[in-house]
Amino acid sequence: MFAVAGCGCAILAVVVLGIAAAVGIPAVVNYVRRSKAQEVHQNMDALTHLVVDHCQTQGGYAGLAAGPIPAAPTDRKQVAVWPADSGFARLGFAPNPVFYSYSLVPAGDGLEVVAEGDLDGDGQRSRYAVQCLAACTCSPLNETQPLE
């Protein structure tokens, strides 16, 4: 009688642990991705402010085209090499280490500030972009597949 009751408790424990794992593991994975994504919000905000300041003091975005640095994002932080002659250097932007790759892309009279990431390592990238106009104003951050 005790052997049967003990067996039932063991099975119940396994079921409970299985349910907890099924609910808990995805929640932990999502939490890790969200914590990694904090980098891009902080860096894009800082980079956009630097770009606007440069535009206002220099009269435009000339000489800022740069990137992507690092060349390809991964699911692990990378130490980026920020070239001394790049637009990033002119702005004083060189965070390290980073999950995302950053670019400054000419767009007509303006500039597109871009970050791309692959937080889960599946090869599918998230993209964050801000469009900065010739008038030294920028759009809000546009996120495409933010937790990829």
ZIQUI-V162209 format. One record per backbone hydrogen bond with DSSP energy under -1.0 kcal/mol. NH is the residue of the N-H (numbers start at 1). CO is the residue of the C=O. If there is no record, write none. Layout:
NH_CO / NH_CO
This chain:
5_1 / 6_2 / 7_3 / 8_4 / 9_5 / 10_6 / 11_7 / 12_8 / 13_9 / 14_10 / 15_11 / 16_12 / 17_13 / 18_14 / 19_15 / 20_16 / 21_17 / 22_18 / 23_19 / 24_20 / 25_21 / 27_23 / 28_24 / 29_25 / 30_26 / 31_27 / 32_28 / 33_29 / 34_30 / 35_31 / 36_32 / 37_33 / 39_36 / 41_37 / 42_38 / 43_39 / 44_40 / 45_41 / 46_42 / 47_43 / 48_44 / 49_45 / 50_46 / 51_47 / 52_48 / 53_49 / 54_50 / 55_51 / 56_52 / 57_53 / 58_54 / 59_55 / 64_61 / 66_104 / 69_102 / 78_98 / 86_83 / 90_86 / 91_87 / 92_88 / 93_88 / 98_78 / 101_116 / 102_69 / 103_114 / 104_66 / 105_112 / 107_110 / 110_107 / 111_132 / 112_105 / 113_130 / 114_103 / 115_128 / 116_101 / 117_126 / 120_148 / 121_118 / 126_117 / 127_144 / 128_115 / 129_142 / 130_113 / 132_111 / 133_137 / 136_133 / 139_131 / 142_129 / 144_127 / 148_145
